[in-house]
Amino acid sequence: MQTEDSKRIRIDRIIAILVGLAAGAVYLITLAPSVSFWDSGEYLTCCWTAGVPHPPGVPLFVLLGRFSTILFSFIPAVAPRVNLLCAFSSAFAIGILVRLVQRWGNRMNFSRIWYRPMSVLSGLIAAFSYSIWRNGNATETYATALLMTFIILLLFDCWIDRYAEKNGKKFKPDGGGWGEARYLLLISYLLILAVANHGSVPLITGPPILMMFLIYAFRKRTVIWKKSWFILTILGLVVLAFSIHLYMPLRAVQSPEINETDSTNWTNFSKAFSREQYGTTSIFERKGPFLDQMKLYLKYLSWQSGRVDHGWDRLLGGQAGFAVSMLMKIILVFGAIYGIFVIGMKRPKLLLYLGFLFLMSSVFFIFLILNFKTGTEGTLLGEVRERDYFFGASFAFFAIFSGIGLVSILKDFLPERSKLAWIALLIPVASLAANMHRCDRSESLFARDYGINLLESCPENAVLITNGDNDTFPLWFAQGVLGVRRDVIVSNLSLMNTNWYVDQLIDRDSLLLDYRNLGLVDSLRPVFIWGPHYFHISATDLQPEYSPLDGEILRTTFNQAWPWAVTDNRLAIAMPTEGPANQGALSMQDLVLLEMIRRRPVHGREIYFAGTVTRDSRQFLENYQEMEGIAYHVTEYPVIDAVNSHRGWQLLNEYQFTGVDDPGVYKCDQTVQLLRNYLFAYHQMAYYYLSIGEPDSVMMALDGAERLFITLPDEWAEILPTRALIIARLVDGMYGPAAARDTLIDLSRVVRDDGERLGNPELVSFGIYLSNLATGIDGSLGYQQKIEYDNLFEVLDDGSIPFAWLRVEMSLMFHDYIGAWRVIDDLIVPNDTMSMKLAELAHKTLSRIAETTPFNSRLNPVESGLFIIFEYIDTSSSTEFQLKPDTSPGDIIESMIILASRGQIMSSLSAGLVLANHMDDPLDALIIQAFAERILEDGVDLSMEWSDWYLTESNRVSPEAVAWMAAKAGRPSLMYLALSGSENVSEALLDEIIKAPASYAASIPDPGHASGQYSWVNILTGGS
């Protein structure tokens, strides 16, 4: 017959199961359908392919995940099979937590009408905590770690209840025997086994359990520790539990798809197990101030009942959401404090035990293990992401304190109203509602899409260089699990700093690198370059050391000795030989990357960078990158801001953007960051189409960018300043500077308002900058100045092609490529040879500027024809084009030569011809026009050579010598210019020369045979 106590226990267990099922149902509803960001992609791939993930390898999790893929093989997709392992683990952990609170409540002499709501409340507070929830619906090791934590705690509590807390030997007939030992042996086994899932489990549970065991042993509540067979069995189980790590070397020998650290030998295995590649830091050498670390922990703790942003504010609005959020925090903290007080009063040893568990999972965990940075996330002073997920066990213990405390408050102040205790369940229900949007991964396919999109950005058999976890692991998942683009070699920059990874890259393609053929793979290391010298740093005493091996590594990587360079036709990637950059190191990743590029003709693979790779990581290739979608193609020739527009549009139209425009799908910080990569691709396309004068394509690119952030108004506000600059240039080109000014003023107002709303001073400052740019009141070239220039040009414009080019230059000074192209496209070209040549040169010049000028660079006024115009124009008249008094043709020709020597041929011609048309003396105009015709006839390269020649010789020899050489070379304009600077040639003679410079030049005699108007030639006999 069933006793009352057994009936109570049965009902308690059913309640625990039901709470676990409720939590599991929520986890299933919000389960990720595919890969998530961070470690998920790597773990999923390793579970599917039986691979070896990053140190310490987590073999238990991989094996459990592999079993899960088999157990749930009826599910078509692989990712949900492993995600289910985490969901069920979290649900089981919550069920065990509920059962533990029931046991502890009963032991504290709470009646079942109180401890049952107490346990359910604790379980649901934990279940719907932000971090525990997010750990439970995607592939990560933290859900299984939480389960193992609570399994161990339940086993130890069973041992305490059945043996340590029983009074007298009559209650424990098997004390000191197998009955008692089985619990302790299993706990010992699981503590060591848990290391193969996550090392936090033994750290959190081990010390408190050992402390309690020693207390009971000291009080002689247990003597089993005196049994030699017990100690020997524990040692055997420890060895057995640790043996699961043999999975790593046994599997590594078979070269799985993911084989991090290549643990085929003891050295690599020990490095993997000890996580050597991540470095070690003393607990007294804090990466951040300990108090700041604790502040971060408290911030993470405050998130658990619901974050304000994308949480409470979504439900109740900003102010009301903040108020309710604070109220929830106050209730839970007060409940936790009251719970600690109640436990201490009723069961001091339990408080000692639970308090130690909480401290080990929070304060001591931070101090001893999780020595994290406290700066801004994503910077050098901060972590790459928030570290709240590490504290799942701590948040669970906090939930236990809160649940016990809140129900105890009701019991103490409303002892006759036990049913009111169930009203407290509104608290976790509120947390469920607040956390649902952020924790719901059921429609989140951003990581999967990104992995596929990035792979599809590459041509067949390419090498794709990635940077970190989130531009690598989704790609591994796409290739290893989905079978997408397995022809592409994904090469991670961080891992390229390890010898084992270089070896694996060569396994993928033996032609990729030459290090193995020369026996250099195991010896590869960073090499420091100092001028023509090179050395490495000793690992023992951190001192510079020279080795012939360093030279061999450099000679293998580069095909040109110092200055070290990789060259091939138009490719010339040289290491700096001057400045601070010359006094630094070539990391292994730099060496491997440059070697890949050098051997491109051998292996035949195109090399691409993921758009997430930082500029520093591709510093040597700054001028050899062409954007194609969200990837950069390493070109074989120098380029500037290159965009493959055809390929880019094709990719952007084919990319998958599942859920991007769905406001119901939460976009985490990492999703937003990667969406910015797509947006940058769209914006680069917009800049490109601005540069070639295609406004319709610019608008299409802007529309595509806006679609990405249509559900993210706050993030969109931060993008608007960059977008505003593009829009202003578009409006300027299409409707003129007045419209651009007004548009930019309106957008600047929006930016400032958003900055004030978001409390973002940088955004406010940018709004002010945009306003100043519109009006030009800060001294910069603003659209107001362009309006004034336009008005001036309307008055001065003579309708000629040269003046049209000055309008082009004026547009380029304001980034207005659309306007510049409109000027060129609207040219009315007279049917004469010179005009047609000028029009053709204008078109080619603008095309060259568009191709070679960075998108955000203005035309330098000093290198424009406008500079010459404003140097010689009389600005006192605003209605008439007049030259300054005493402006000579020689002055103008010399200015033209300076421009031509810099390659600005069209600018030189335009300025000269426009000024010539406004000279009072027709003869002065003729010689300038003749010089312009000669430049046009010579072409760009020859004109640059002659201009350089003239400037060089003018500084080297006398004006007479330059004039004589120019005359003999058939360059009468240069001859005239040189003579105009001679003290031995009169103004009258110059006036005569200008009437027929060509015939005068042809008649010049040799030195010593001159007289009359050629007498200046005889000066050369003196050696000038």
N, C-alpha and C positions, 0 to 999 in steps of 0.2 A: 504494500500500500504506500502511496506517495506521501511523504511527510510534508508538513507545511513549509519547511526550509527548502526542500528540493523543489517544491512548486514555485516558491519565490525565485529561486535561482533560475529555473526554467523560463519564467516570465522575463526575468532580467536579461537573460541571453537573447530571448526573442526581441526585446526592445533594442538591444545592442545591434542585432542583425538588421532590424528595420531601419535604424538610423544609418547603418552602413549602406544599406540598399538605397536610402534616400540620397545620401551623398553620392553614391555610385551612379544613380539616375541623373543627377545634375552633371556629373563628370561626363557621362555618356552623351547627354544632350549637347554639351559644349565641347565634345571631343574634337581634336584637330583631325581633319580628314586626310592630311598629308604631312609633309615635312614642315617643321617650324624653324625659326632662326636659331642661331648659336649651335650648341652641340648636337641638336636633334638630327641633322642631316648625316653627320658622321656616325652616330650611334645606330640610326636606322639602317644605314648601309652595312655597317659591321654586323648587325644582327642578321641581316639577310644573306650576307656573303661569308659569315663567320670570319670577320676581319679582326684586326687589333687596333683599337682606337688610341687616341693620344694618352700619354702617361697620366695615371698609373695603369692604364689598360682595362680596368673594370671587367675582368673576364666573367665574373658572376652575372653581371647585368647583360653582357653579350649573350651568354648561354641561355639566360632566362628569356631574353628577347628572341633568340633563335627558336626556343621552344614555343614561344607565343606565336611566331609566324606559322608554325606547324599546327598548333592547337586550333588556331582560328583560320586555317587554310581555306575554309568555305567563304571567307571574305575575299573578294577579288583583289583589292588593293593591299599592298604590303604594309604601308605606313599605319593604317588603323589597327592592324594586328598587334603591333608593338605599342602603339598608343594605348590600346586596351589594357596591356600589362600594367601600365602606369595608373590608369583609371581604377582598375581593380585593386591595385596595391594601396592607393590612397583610401579607397572605400573600406578595405579590410582594416587599415590602420585606424580609421575613424571608429569602426565597430569595436576594435580592441580598446581604444581610448574610452569609449562609453562604458565598456565592461569594467575597465580598471576603476573608473570613477564610482561605479556601483559598488565594487568591492571595498574601495576606500571609504565611501560614504557609510556603508554598513559597519565597517570597522570603527568609524567615528561615532557610531550609535545613532546615526540618522535613521529614521524609519523609512520604509520604502516609498511612502507618499511624498517624501522630500528628496531622497537620494536619486529616485528615478528621473524626475524633472531636472535635477541637478546634473545627472549624467548626460541626458539628452541635450540639455542646453550647452554643456561643455563640448560635446561632440559636434553639434551643428555650428557653434561659434568657430571651432577649428576647421570644420569641413568647408565653410564658406569664407574662410580667411583668404585674402587676396593671394598670398604667395603659395599657400598649400593648394589652393584651387588651381592656379596656373601650373604648379608642378605636377598636378594630377591628370591633366588632359592633353599632354604632349610627351614625346619621348625624351625623358631625362632620367638621371639616376636618383633624383631626390625623392620621388614617390616610393620607390622600392626601399630606399634608405629609411624613410619614415616608417614603413611597414616593419622592417627588421628591428628598428628601435623599439616599437611597441610590442612586437612579439617577445623580444628579450625582456622587456619590463613586465609583461604578463607572466612569463615563466618565472621570473624572480619573485613576483608577487605571490604566485602559487607556492613557491618554496617557502616564503615567509609565512604564509597563511597556514600551510600544512605542517611546517616543522619549526621554524624559528619562533613563532608566536604562540605555540601550544604550551600549556603549563603542565609540566610533569611528564615523565616518560610514558605513562599509560596512554597518552594521546598520540604518541608517535612510536608505535611498536617497531617500525622499520627505520627509525632514526639512526643515522650513521651507516645505513646499508644502501642497497641499490635504489630503493624507493626515493630516498633523499638525493642520492647521487645523480639520478637521471636528469633532474632539473638543472643542477649545477653543471653537469657535463654538457648538456645541450646548450646552456647559456655560453659556456666557454667556447664550444664549437662555433656557435653563431657569431660571437664577438669577433673571432678571427676570420670567419667566412665573410662577414660583412665588409671587411677591408677590400674584398674583391668587387664590391659594389660602390661603396663610398666610405672613405676613411673617417668620416665624422661620426659614424655609428659607435664604434668602440670608444672613441674619445668622449662622447657625450654620456654613454651609459656605463662604461667600464669603471671609472673612478667612483661614482656614487654607489654602484653595486658592490665594489670592493670595500668601500667604507662601511656600508651596512653589514656586509658579511663579517668584517673584522669586529664590528660592535657586537654582533651576535656571538661570534667566536669568543670574544673577551668575556662575555657574560655566560659562556658555556652553554649557549642554546644550540650549538652545533659542535660536533667533534670530528666531523668527517674529514676535515683537512689534515687530521693526524694519520689517516689511512694511506699507506704507501701506494696501494693499488689505485686509489682515487687520484693521487698526484700523477702517477705514471699514465693513467688513462687520459687525464687532461692533456698531458704532454703529447700523447699519441694523437688525440683529437686536434690539437693545435697544428701538428704536422699535417694531418689529413686535411684540415680546413685550408691551410696555406697552399696545399698541393694544387688547388684549383688554378693557381697562377701559372702552373706548367702549361696551361692552355696557350699562353703567349708564345713561348719558344717553340712548342710543338706546331702551332699554327703558322708561326713566322717562317718556319722551314719550308712550308708549302707555298710561300709567296702569295698571300691573299691580295685581293684588290686594294684593301687598305691595310698597311702593315707598318704602323708608326713605330719608330725606333729600331725596327728589325731585330727583335730580341732573340736572335739565333745563337748568341753566345752570352756567357755570364756577364761580361762587361756591359753590353747593351741592355740586358735584362735588369741588372741592378740599377742602371741609370734610369730606366723606365719606371721601375718600382719606386725609386726615390724621387722621381720627378725632377731630375737634375737639370733638364733643359729650361725649367722655369726659374732656376736659381734659388738660393736660400738666403733668408734674412734673419738675423738674431731678433728675438722677441724684444730686445732693448734697443734695436735699430728700427724704429717705427717708420713705415712708409707714409704715415700721416699721424698727427697727434692723437694719442689714445682717446682723449676727451672728444675730439672731433669724430673719431671712429664710433664712439658710443652715441654721439648725437645722430650719426647716420643710422645706427641700429634703431634708435628711438623713432626716427622718421619712418623706417621700414615697419616698425611695430604699429605706428599710427595709420599705416595704409590698410591694415588687415580688415578693419570694419568698413572699408570703403574709401577710396580716394576721392577728393573733391573734383578734380578735373577728369572729365569723361566718366564720372561716377555720380556723386550726389548732385552735381550741377546739372547733369543730364536729366535727373529725375525731378528736381525741385527748383532749378535755376541757381544762379551764382550765389547770392547772399543767403537764401534759405538753405541751399545745399551746404554751404560752409557752416552755417549755424547747427544744422542737424548732425553734420559730420563731427563737429566739436562736442556736441551732446553725447553722441555715441562713444566717443573716446573717453569722455569723463565717466560715463556709466561703466564702461568696461574696466577702466583703470581703478575706479573706486571699488568695483566688484572684486577685482584681483587682490587689492589691498585687504579688503574685508575677508576674502577667502583665505589669504595667508594667515590672518589673525585667527580665524576659526580653526584652521588646521592646526596651528600652533597650540591653541587652547585645548583641543580635543585629542590630538595625536602628535606630540612634539617630534617623535622619531620620523613620522611620515612627512612633517614639514621639513625636517633636516634632509630627508631623502629627495623630496620633490624640489626643495630649494636648491640643493646641489645640482640636480638635473637641469634646472632652469639656468643656473649660473654657468654650468658647463656648456650649455647650448647657446649661450649669449656672451656674457662678459669674458669668461675664460676662453671661449672659442675664439673670440676676437683677439684676445691677448696672446694666446698660445699658437693659434693656427692661422686665422684669417686676418693677417696683418695687411689690410687693404689701404689703398690711397683714398684721400678724402677731398681731392680737388674736384673741379668740374668734370663731369662725365665726358669721356671721349677725348680728353686732353692729356698731356704728359703728366700732369699732376693728379689726374683722376683715373678711375678704372674705366675699362671700355664699356661697361654697363653697370647698372645698379645690382648690388649683391644681396638683395633681399631673399633670394631663393635658397641661400645657404642656411637660413634660420627657420626652416619649416618646423623642426622639432621644438625650438624655442617658442614659436607662436602657438604650437599645440599645448605646451605646458602653461602658457599664459591663458589660453582658453580654459584650461582646467581650473586654474585659480579663479578666473572670472565666473565660470559657471557655478562653482561651489560657493563663491562669495555672494553672488546675486540671489541665489535661492536661499542662502542662509539669512540674508537681510529680510526677505519675506517671512521666513520662519520665525525670526527673532521678533519682528515687529507686527506680524499678522499670523500668530501661531495657529489660529483657528480657521484660517483661510488657505488651506494647502492647495486647493485647486487654482488659486491665483498664481501659484508657482509656474504653471504652464503658460501663463501670459508672457512670461519672460522670453518665450520662444520667438516673440516678435522681434527681438534683437537680432538673432541670426537671420531671420527672414528679411529684415531690413538690409543686413549685410549682403544677403543673396541678391536683392534687387539692385543695390548700389554697385556691386562688383560684377554683375552679369555682363554688362557691355564690354568691360575690359577683359574679362576672363573667358568670354565666349570665343572659342577658336573654330567653331563648327563651319564657318564660311571663309576661314582665313587660308588663302592659297597663295599668298604673296611670295613666300620663300620658294615654293615650288615653281611658280611662274618666273621668278627672277633667275633661278638656276637654269631653266630651259631657255629663257630669252638670252641670257649671256652666252650660253653654248651655241645657240643658233646665230649669234652675231659673228661667228667665226666661219671661215671657209673650210673646206674639207682638209683634214689632217693638220690643222693649225696647232700651235702651242699657245695656250691662254695663260697669261701670268696673272695670278690673283694675289690678294693682300692679306686677308684675315679670315676669321671663321665664316662670316656671313656672305662672302663672295667665293667661298671654297666649298663648304659643307653642302649647301644646296646643289652645287654642281656635282659633287660626288654622289649625292642621292639620285640626281637626274640620270647620271651615267650608270651607276651600279645597281639601282633598283628599277628605275623606269626604262633603262636601256637607251637613253637619248644621247645622240652624238658621241658615241664611244670612240670615234676616230680622233677626237680632240684630246691633246695632252694638257691636263690642267696642272700647272706648276705653281705651287704656293711659295711666295717670296720668303716668308718666315722659315719654312722648312728647308728652303734652299741654302740655309746657313748650317745645315747638318750634313755630315758625310754620307750617312745611310740613305738620306733622301736623294742625294745626287746619284748614288748607285742605283736607286730604283728608277730614276728618270732615264738612266742609260739602259736599264732593262726594258723600258717602254720602247726605246728606239736607240739602237747602238750607235747610230750616226749622229745623234743629237749633240753629244759632247765627246771630246777627245781625251778626257782625263783618264779613263780606264785604260785605253790603249797605251798610255805612257806611264801607267802605274801610279797615278797621282790622286786617285779618289780618296783614299784614306789619309793622305797627307795634305789635302786641300785645307786652307785656312785663310783668314784675313791677312792681307799684305799691305803694309804701310809704304806710301811713296813720299819721298822727300827730295824734290828735284830729280836728278838722275839716279838717286840712291833708293834702296828699298830694304825693308826689314820686317820682322814680325815681332810680336810681343810674347815673351816667355810666360807660360801658364803658371810657373812656380813663383817667380819673384816680380812679375809684371814689368820686366826690363826689356828694352829693345835688343833684339838679337838678329845677327845677319846669318843667313843660310843660303847656299847655292840653290836650295829647293825653292826659295822665294822667286829667284830669277827664272827658274824653270816653269813655275806656275804662271808668271807674267808672260813669258815667251810663248807659252801654250795658248793663253787667252788672247793675246794681241798679236797681230801680224806686222806691227811696226814697233821697233824698239824706241827708246826714249826720244822725244815724248811719246809715251805709250799710246797706241791708237789702233782701232779696228777700221781698216779701210777696204773699200771695194767699189770701184768706179766712182760714183758720186757720193758714196757713203764715206764719212770721215768722222768717227766718234773718237775724239782725242781726250786724254786726261789733262786737266789743267796743269800748266807749268808755272803759273804765277799766282800770287795771292794766297789767302788762307786755305783755299780748296786744294792747293798743292801739298799741304802739310796734313794729310789725313789718311784714312784707311780705305782700301777697297775691300768691302765685306765679301764674304763668300757668295752672297746672293748677287752682288755686282759682278763678280768674276764669272759665275755660272751664266748669268744673263748675257754678258758680253760674249762669252764663248758660244752660246746658242746663236747669237747674231752673226758672229764671224763665220760659223759653219753653216749658215743658211744655204749657200750654194750646194753644200754637200748633202744635208738632210732634206732639203727642199720644202721645209715647212714654213708657212707664214707665221709670224709672231705677233701676238695681240696682247694688250693690257686690258684688264677689267677697268672700267671707269672709276672704280673705287680705289685703285692704286694711287697712293699719294704722289705728289710731284717730286718729293725728295727721293722716292724709290725709283723714279725714272729720270733722274736729274741729267744723266749723260745723254738722254735721248729726247731732250726738250724740243729740238727742231726736226725730229724724225717721227712724228706721230700724226696720223690722219684719223679723225673720228668717224666711226661707222656704228651708228646706233649708240649703244652704251659701252662700246669697246673702242680701243685705239689700235690701229694697225701701225706696226713699226715699218716705216717706209724705207726705201733704198736711196732716197734723195732728200735734201733738206726742204722742209715746208714750214709755214707759219699759220697757225690757226686753221689747219686744213680740215675740211669736212667733205666726206664723200656723200654728196647730196642724194644721188640716185640710190645708192646702197642704204643710206640712212633712212630715206622715206620708206623703202621696201621693208626694212627691219621694223621701224616704228609702227607700220601698218600691220605687221605680222605678229608683233609681240602680244603676249597674253597679259591682260590687266584684270583678272577676275576679281570682282568685288570692289574695285577702286572707286566706282561711282555710287556704291551702295552705302548710305549713311548708317545702316544697321550693322555694318562690319567694322569692328574696331581696328584702327591702324596704329600699331605700337610705334615706339620711337624708331626702332630699326626699320620698320616698313616705311615710315616717313623719310628716313635718311636715304633709303634706296629709291624711293619715289623721286627724291631730289636728283638722283642720277639720270632718271628718265627725263625729268624736267630740264636738266642741263643739256641733254642731247637735243631736246626740242628748241631750247634757247640758242644753242650753237647753230642749229639749222636756221633759226630766224635771223641771226646775225649774218649767216652766209647769204641768205636770200636778200637781206638788206644790201649786202656788198655788191651783189650782181643786179640789183634793181628789180626785184620781182615781189611787189607788195602783196599780191594774192597768196603767194607761198608763205610769206611772213605771217600773214593772218592765220593760215592753216596751222603753222607751227605753234603760234600763240594759243589757238583753240585747243590743240592737242595737249599743251602744257596745263592749261586751265582745267581740263577734264580730270587730270590726275589729282587735283587738290580741291575738287568741287565740294567734298564733304569735310574739308579741313580748313575752316575759316581762319583759325588762329595761326596755323602754319602758313597759310596762303598770305597772311599779312606780312610775314617775314620775307616772302618771295616778291611781293609787290614792288619794292624799290627797284630791283633788277629789271623786272618786267616793265616798269614805268619808263625806264630809259629806252627800251626797245620800242615801246608804243610811241614815245615822243619822236623818235627818229622816223618811224613809219608815218606818223601824222605830218611831220615836217616835209617829208618827201612827197606826200600825196596832196596835202592841203596848204602847205606853207608854214613859215615860222610862227605866225600869229596864232594859228590853230594849235601848233605844237606847244607854244608858251601857255596858252589857256588850258590845254589838256594836262600839261605837267603841273600846273598850279593846282588843278583839281585833284590830281593823283597825290600830290604832296600833302594836301589837306587830309586825304584818306589815310595816308601813311602815318601822319602825325597823330590822328585820332586813334588809329589802331595801336600805335606805340603807347599812348596814354592809357588806353583801355587795358592793355596787357602789362603795363608797368615796365615797358622796355625803353630805356633812355636812348639806346643805340638807334632804335626805329624812329624815335622822335627826331634825333639828330639827322637821320637820313632824310626824313621828310623836309626838314629845314634846308638841307643841301639841295634837294630837288627843286624847292621853291626858288632858291638862289640861282640854280642853273637855268630856271625858266626866265628869270628877270635879269640875271647877270649882275646883281647888285654887289656881289662880293668880289668884283674885279675879274671874274672868269668870263669866258666867251659863252654868254647865254643866248637864248632865243631872242631876247629883246635886241641884242647887238646884231643878230642876223637880220632882224627886221630892218634895222637902220642900214645895214650893208645892202640889203635888197633894194631899199629906196634909192640909195646912192647909185647902185648899178643900173637901175631903171633910167636914171638921168644920163649916165655916161655911156650906156651900151650903144655901140655903133653897128651892131648886128653882124659883126665879122666872126669868123671861126676862132681867131685868137682871143677875142673878148669872151666868146662862149667858153673857152677853156678857163679863163679867169673866173667865170661863174662856177665852173666845175670845182676849181680850187676852193672857192669860197664855201661851197657846199661841203667839201671834204673837211674843211676846218671845223664843221659842226656835225660830223659823222653822217651827213645826209647823202648817202650813196644813191638812194632812189632819185633824189633831185639831180644829182650829178649825171646819172644815166639818162634821165629825161632830157637834160640839156644836150647830151651827145646824140640821143636818138632823134631829137627834133632839129638837128642841124640842117640848114639849107645850104647845100654845097654847090657853089658855082661850077660851071663846066670848064674848069681850067686845071692844069696839072698840079699846080701848087696847092690850090684849095682842096683837091681830092687827096693829095698826099697828107696835108694837115689833118683832114678829117679822119683818115685811116690811122695816122699816128695818135691822134686824140683817143680813138677807140682802143687801140692797143695799150696805150699808156694807162688809161683808166682800168682796163682789165688787169694789167700788171699790178697796179696799186691795190686793187681788190684782192688779188691772190697773195700778195706778199706783205700786206700791212695787217698787224694784229687788229682784231675787231674793235677794240676799245682805244685805239690810238688815233689821235687827231692828226691831220696834215700839219707838219711843222711849217709855220708861216715863213720862216727864214729860208726854207728850201722851196719856195713857191714863186711863181711869176708875180703874184700879188705883192710880194715884198719889194720887188723892183718898182712896180707901179707906184706904191705908196712912198717909195724913196724919192721918186722924181716928180710926183704929182703935186700941184699947188693946192693944198687943202683949204685955202682961204675962200675958195669958190665952191659952193655946193650945187651949183646949177650948170657948171661948165667944166669940161676937161681941159685943164691948162697945165703945162709943165712949169717947173720952177725955173726962174731966170738962170741963164748961164749953163743950162743942161746941154752938154755936148754929146755928139754921137759916140765919141770914145768912151765916155762914162757909161753909156747904156750898153755898148758892146762888151765892155769889161765885166759888167754885172751879168750879162748873158753868158759870158765865158765861165764865170764862177759857177753859175747854175748848171751849165752843160757839163762841167768837170765832175759834178756830183751825180750825173746821170739824169738830171731833170731837163731833158731835151725839149719836151713839149712846153714846159713852163718857161724855159729860156726863149723859145721862139715866140710864144704868145706875148710875153712882156715886151720883147723887142719890137714886134710888129705893131702892137697897140700904141706904144710910145712913138714909133716912127710915123704913124698916121697923124700924130698931133704935133709934129715938129714944124716950126715956122718955115725953115729952109728946106725946100724939096730935096736939095742935094744931100743934106744931112740924113734925111729919111732914106734916100736911095742906098747909101752905104750900109745902113742898118738892115735894110731889106735884102741887100745883096749878101750880107753875112748870114741872115736868116735862111736865105735860099741855099747857101752853101751847106749850112748845118743840115737842112732837110735833105739835100742831095747826098751828103756823106752818110747819113744814118746815125743811129745811136752810138754804136761802138766807136766808129771813126771820129765822130764829133767829140766824144769823151777823150779820146787819145790826143787830138789836136788841142783841146782845151787844157788838158793836163800839161801838154808840151809847152804851151804858151805861159802858163802860170809858173812852171818850173824854170824855164829859160829866162823869164823876166826877173826872177830872183837870183839868177846865176851870172848873166852877162848884161851888157849895156843895151839900152833901147835900140840903138842903131844896129847892133849885132842881131837882135831879135827881128827887127824890121827886114834886114837884108836876107836872113834865112827864110823868113815868111814869104818874102817876094820871090825868092828862087824856088820855093815850094809851091808857088801859085796860090798863095793865101793873101790876096791884097787887103782884105779887111783886117787881118791880123797885123799886116805891115802898117797900115794906117794907124791902128791902135797903138802900136809900139812907137811910131814916130810922133804921135800926139803927146807922148811923155818925154820926148827928147828936147833938151835945151838948145840943140843945134839945128832945129828945124823951126822956121818961122810960122806964124799963123797964116801968113799969105800963102806960103808953100802948101800948108795943109789944105787951105781952101782950093788951091789948084789941083792937088792930088785927089780931093774928094770928088772932083768933076769926072775923073776917069782913073780910078785907082787901079784897074786891071792893066790898062796900057802903061801906066806909070811903073807898075811893078815889073812888067815884062821888059821895060827899057833900062832897068837899073844895071849899071856896069859893075865890073869887078873892082874891088878896092885898089886905089892907086891910079885908076884910069877915069876918075869921075871929075866933073866940073859943073858949075852952074847949079841948077836945081838938084843935082845929085851929089853935090860936094860933101854932104854928110857921110857918104860912103867911105871917103878917104880916111875918116877917123878910125876905121877898122884896121888900117895898116899899122896902127900903134899897138895892136894886140888885143883890142877890145873884143 
